[in-house]
């Protein structure tokens, strides 16, 4: 089952990348080839072995599945904005709800989807084609900006509440953050320079 979810995620990654490339600011000629290679790298990345082969990590792959499916629905709706604004906004909303809300039922990471969409919008997608669409500005406030503000507020408050939790541990918050930084850098290194022996 985990391998089937991983393969489904690879297919979704291909479709998401292809759709994002089609709506990008820079028009690339070999979108299908780039999307195919990117999805293959996703599928064959050694770092994902522990997630794919461990039953307890099914929550991670399911969360990724719903986030990828939600992003695909979002991009589909975004593409339709010019021809049918209402229907486009419906698909974009369905994508955000599928990715963030349903994905969060598997693992809370999916609540970060508004941030991912904001990065995709700011960094790659062509905004000129959608910025004039009626209702788009309000939609962005409801589905991207407001959730981001709520999540940032929650994270800010949780930092103050979590400081007291370290009184019963052998390490404090700064040591925890330092060790997490090292772990993230190790993950980035393993993504860029895979080594199955480590």
C-alpha positions as CSV (number, residue, x, y, z in Angstrom):
1,X,0.0,0.0,0.0
2,X,2.8,2.4,0.8
3,X,4.5,1.7,-2.5
4,X,1.2,2.3,-4.3
5,X,0.8,5.7,-2.5
6,X,4.3,6.6,-3.4
7,X,3.7,5.7,-7.1
8,X,0.5,7.8,-7.1
9,X,2.5,10.7,-5.6
10,X,5.0,10.4,-8.4
11,X,2.2,10.6,-11.0
12,X,0.7,13.6,-9.2
13,X,4.1,15.2,-9.0
14,X,4.4,14.9,-12.7
15,X,1.0,16.4,-13.3
16,X,1.6,19.3,-10.9
17,X,5.0,20.1,-12.3
18,X,3.7,20.0,-15.9
19,X,0.7,22.2,-15.0
20,X,2.9,24.7,-13.1
21,X,5.4,24.9,-16.0
22,X,2.6,25.6,-18.4
23,X,1.4,28.5,-16.2
24,X,4.9,29.8,-15.4
25,X,6.3,33.3,-16.2
26,X,8.9,31.6,-18.4
27,X,7.5,29.5,-21.2
28,X,9.6,26.4,-21.5
29,X,9.5,24.2,-24.6
30,X,10.1,20.7,-23.1
31,X,7.6,20.9,-20.2
32,X,6.7,17.2,-20.4
33,X,10.3,16.1,-20.3
34,X,11.2,18.3,-17.4
35,X,8.1,17.1,-15.5
36,X,8.9,13.5,-16.2
37,X,12.5,13.8,-15.1
38,X,11.4,15.7,-11.9
39,X,8.8,13.0,-11.1
40,X,11.4,10.3,-11.7
41,X,13.8,12.0,-9.3
42,X,10.9,12.2,-6.8
43,X,10.2,8.5,-7.1
44,X,13.8,7.3,-7.0
45,X,15.0,9.6,-4.2
46,X,16.7,7.4,-1.6
47,X,15.7,9.8,1.2
48,X,12.0,8.7,0.6
49,X,12.8,5.0,1.3
50,X,12.2,5.3,5.0
51,X,8.9,7.1,4.4
52,X,7.8,4.6,1.7
53,X,8.8,1.3,3.4
54,X,7.8,2.1,7.0
55,X,4.1,1.5,7.9
56,X,4.1,4.2,10.5
57,X,5.1,6.8,7.9
58,X,2.0,6.2,5.8
59,X,0.6,9.4,7.4
60,X,3.4,11.3,5.7
61,X,2.8,9.8,2.2
62,X,-0.9,10.3,2.5
63,X,-0.5,13.9,3.5
64,X,1.8,14.4,0.5
65,X,-0.8,12.7,-1.7
66,X,-3.6,15.1,-0.6
67,X,-1.3,18.1,-0.9
68,X,-0.2,17.2,-4.4
69,X,-3.8,16.4,-5.4
70,X,-4.9,19.8,-3.9
71,X,-2.2,21.6,-5.7
72,X,-3.2,20.0,-9.0
73,X,-6.8,21.1,-8.4
74,X,-5.6,24.6,-7.5
75,X,-3.6,24.8,-10.7
76,X,-6.5,23.5,-12.8
77,X,-8.8,26.1,-11.3
78,X,-6.2,28.8,-11.8
79,X,-5.9,27.9,-15.5
80,X,-9.7,28.2,-15.8
81,X,-9.9,31.6,-14.2
82,X,-9.6,33.5,-17.5
83,X,-12.5,31.6,-19.2
84,X,-14.8,31.0,-16.3
85,X,-13.9,32.9,-13.1
86,X,-16.5,31.3,-10.8
87,X,-15.6,27.8,-11.8
88,X,-11.9,28.5,-11.6
89,X,-12.3,29.9,-8.0
90,X,-14.4,26.8,-7.2
91,X,-11.6,24.4,-8.3
92,X,-8.9,26.5,-6.5
93,X,-11.0,26.4,-3.3
94,X,-11.5,22.6,-3.6
95,X,-7.8,22.2,-4.1
96,X,-6.9,24.2,-1.0
97,X,-9.5,22.4,1.1
98,X,-8.4,19.0,-0.2
99,X,-4.7,19.7,0.3
100,X,-4.7,21.6,3.6
101,X,-7.8,20.2,5.5
102,X,-8.0,16.6,4.2
103,X,-4.2,16.3,4.1
104,X,-4.0,17.5,7.7
105,X,-6.2,14.6,8.8
106,X,-3.3,12.4,7.8
107,X,-0.5,14.7,9.1
108,X,-0.5,18.3,10.2
109,X,2.2,19.3,7.7
110,X,-0.5,19.8,5.1
111,X,-1.6,22.9,6.9
112,X,1.4,24.5,5.4
113,X,-0.2,24.3,1.9
114,X,-1.1,28.1,1.9
115,X,2.6,28.8,2.3
116,X,3.5,26.5,-0.6
117,X,0.9,28.0,-2.9
118,X,2.1,31.5,-1.9
119,X,5.7,30.6,-2.8
120,X,4.5,29.0,-6.1
121,X,2.6,32.2,-6.9
122,X,5.4,34.6,-5.9
123,X,8.2,32.6,-7.4
124,X,7.0,31.0,-10.6
125,X,3.4,31.4,-11.8
126,X,2.4,34.1,-14.2
127,X,0.1,36.5,-12.2
128,X,-0.8,38.8,-15.0
129,X,-3.3,36.2,-16.4
130,X,-5.3,36.0,-13.1
131,X,-4.8,39.3,-11.3
132,X,-7.8,41.0,-13.1
133,X,-10.2,38.1,-12.4
134,X,-13.2,39.2,-10.3
135,X,-13.1,37.7,-6.9
136,X,-9.5,36.6,-7.1
137,X,-8.2,39.2,-4.6
138,X,-10.8,38.3,-2.0
139,X,-10.1,34.6,-2.6
140,X,-6.4,35.1,-1.9
141,X,-7.3,36.8,1.4
142,X,-9.6,33.9,2.5
143,X,-7.5,31.0,1.3
144,X,-3.9,32.1,1.4
145,X,-3.2,35.3,3.5
146,X,-5.6,34.7,6.4
147,X,-4.6,31.0,6.9
148,X,-0.9,32.1,6.8
149,X,-1.6,34.8,9.4
150,X,-3.4,32.3,11.6
151,X,-0.6,29.7,11.3
152,X,2.1,32.3,12.1
153,X,0.1,33.5,15.1
154,X,-0.3,30.0,16.4
155,X,3.4,29.3,15.9
156,X,4.2,32.5,17.7
157,X,2.0,31.6,20.7
158,X,3.2,28.0,20.8
159,X,6.8,29.1,21.2
160,X,5.9,30.9,24.4
161,X,4.0,27.9,25.7
162,X,6.6,25.4,24.7
163,X,9.4,27.1,26.7
164,X,8.1,25.7,29.9
165,X,8.0,22.2,28.6
166,X,11.8,22.0,28.5
167,X,12.1,22.2,32.3
168,X,11.6,18.4,32.5
169,X,14.0,17.6,29.6
170,X,17.8,17.3,29.4
171,X,17.9,20.0,26.7
172,X,16.4,23.4,26.2
173,X,14.7,25.2,23.2
174,X,17.9,26.6,21.7
175,X,19.6,23.1,21.7
176,X,16.5,21.6,20.1
177,X,16.5,24.3,17.4
178,X,20.2,23.8,16.8
179,X,19.8,20.0,16.4
180,X,16.8,20.4,14.1
181,X,18.8,22.8,11.9
182,X,21.6,20.2,11.6
183,X,18.9,17.6,10.7
184,X,17.4,19.8,8.0
185,X,20.8,20.5,6.5
186,X,21.5,16.8,6.5
187,X,18.3,16.2,4.6
188,X,19.1,18.8,2.0
189,X,22.5,17.2,1.5
190,X,21.0,13.8,1.1
191,X,18.5,15.2,-1.4
192,X,21.2,16.9,-3.5
193,X,23.9,14.2,-3.0
194,X,22.2,10.9,-2.3
195,X,24.2,8.3,-0.5
196,X,22.5,5.1,0.3
197,X,25.3,4.1,2.7
198,X,24.5,6.8,5.3
